[in-house]
């Protein structure tokens, strides 16, 4: 009898273990069902970044803005309709997040290779990794198995995404609420080593703040006047905007952070020492960034029978 109950206990434990593994993401999730998915994503991203290097930064930002709202569930990709309000027109995303058509292009090719198998959420996670790597940044294994949300939240997008005027305390708090340490927040901020931004988001910094290099401010003022030119773009990293490197931190040490929130990381506060270390050690930054990206990809994914595998990333099935 004891042996029988032991066996039952072992079986129960085994099935529990299976469930817990099943509920987790895995590097080999599509090994049998869609073995080409990573090479398809890489190929489309290679073309997109060759055509426009900025796209690497755009897809990285899209991933971040997806994961910080309801988790990494591709909710950001859902279009507004007469009966559905998505996240695309939330304050931080409207006329700002871009690259949706690149995700569509990847999805079309993935569907042709293995239909109704790979989620849009996983495509975004892979594309973000490849965009960083194609611009000279690190690579990492992306755990897979996320499913796609059937819902989105414009209000959460408005509430959960840190803005360019954030203070250090606010950044630590917003990232902390998602389970990130201050160090991980500072590493993830290094995403600003690539990409461009609009004048209206940094105008106040270049005209009104004291902790800014004066020649850098004067240079940015040439294309971002005090009035008008709201949509004129400038590179966030003045040194190497199309290379994923540690120049962002060198800029901060030299008071050349473009956003108020960037310079907050090096302004006499708790992250100064780390910013200095990253500015001198590109490998340390790359390693910390890659680890924090894997952690970001693990934010509240839908797994198992939750969510769905969207056939078109812009709408629920």
Beta strands, then each sheet from edge to edge (+ up, - down):
strand 1: 196-198
strand 2: 233-235
sheet 1: 1+ 2-
end
